[in-house]
Amino acid sequence: MTTSYGGPRVIDLRPDRAQAVKVLADLVAVGDIAKRTGLAVSTVWNWPGRYADFPAPLGRLAAANVYWWPEVQAWLAMTGRQAS
């Protein structure tokens, strides 16, 4: 299954440890997105509520929504907000 940005939603990580590490590195919370873009956490925190086309979270870990970085990167490019 793929998302509107072309990324997979479900990946079997068991057969390939290197792929699992790459996928896990692409799981990001708001703070990670802020660091990767060079923007304030408060700015990024507002995006999901402000922009209907912001990627949906994959789920929650503890109290934080978790996003897939390639989807966020695609959204950044689509909306003219390039990651730094």
C-alpha positions as CSV (number, residue, x, y, z in Angstrom):
1,M,0.0,0.0,0.0
2,T,1.3,3.5,-0.8
3,T,0.4,7.0,0.3
4,S,-0.5,9.9,-1.9
5,Y,3.2,10.9,-1.7
6,G,4.2,7.4,-3.0
7,G,5.6,6.1,0.2
8,P,4.7,2.8,1.8
9,R,2.4,2.7,4.8
10,V,3.2,-0.9,5.8
11,I,6.6,-2.5,5.4
12,D,7.7,-5.9,6.6
13,L,10.9,-5.1,8.4
14,R,11.8,-8.7,9.4
15,P,13.8,-9.9,6.4
16,D,16.1,-6.9,6.0
17,R,17.8,-5.3,9.0
18,A,19.4,-2.5,7.0
19,Q,16.0,-1.6,5.6
20,A,14.5,-1.6,9.1
21,V,17.2,0.8,10.3
22,K,16.5,3.2,7.3
23,V,12.8,3.1,7.9
24,L,13.2,3.8,11.6
25,A,15.4,6.7,10.9
26,D,12.6,8.1,8.7
27,L,10.1,8.1,11.6
28,V,9.9,11.7,12.9
29,A,8.0,13.7,15.5
30,V,7.4,17.4,15.4
31,G,10.7,18.2,17.1
32,D,12.6,16.1,14.6
33,I,10.9,17.9,11.7
34,A,11.7,21.2,13.3
35,K,15.4,20.2,13.6
36,R,15.6,18.9,10.0
37,T,14.0,22.1,8.6
38,G,15.7,24.6,10.9
39,L,12.3,26.0,12.0
40,A,10.8,26.5,15.4
41,V,9.0,23.6,17.0
42,S,6.0,25.9,17.5
43,T,5.8,26.6,13.7
44,V,5.9,22.9,12.8
45,W,3.5,22.0,15.6
46,N,0.8,24.2,13.9
47,W,1.1,22.7,10.5
48,P,-1.2,19.6,11.0
49,G,-4.0,21.8,12.2
50,R,-3.4,24.7,9.8
51,Y,-2.8,22.8,6.5
52,A,-5.3,20.1,5.5
53,D,-2.8,18.6,3.1
54,F,-0.1,18.0,5.7
55,P,0.7,14.3,5.9
56,A,-1.3,12.3,8.4
57,P,0.7,10.8,11.2
58,L,1.5,7.1,11.0
59,G,0.6,6.8,14.6
60,R,1.5,7.8,18.1
61,L,4.5,6.9,20.3
62,A,4.1,8.0,23.9
63,A,2.4,11.4,23.6
64,A,3.8,12.4,20.2
65,N,2.4,11.9,16.6
66,V,4.9,10.1,14.4
67,Y,5.3,11.0,10.7
68,W,7.2,9.4,7.9
69,W,10.0,11.8,6.8
70,P,9.8,11.2,3.1
71,E,6.1,12.2,3.2
72,V,6.9,15.3,5.1
73,Q,9.8,16.1,2.7
74,A,7.4,15.7,-0.3
75,W,4.9,18.1,1.4
76,L,7.6,20.6,2.1
77,A,8.7,20.5,-1.6
78,M,5.1,20.7,-2.8
79,T,4.3,23.8,-0.6
80,G,7.6,25.6,-1.2
81,R,9.0,24.9,2.3
82,Q,12.2,23.1,1.5
83,A,14.0,21.2,4.3
84,S,17.4,22.7,5.1
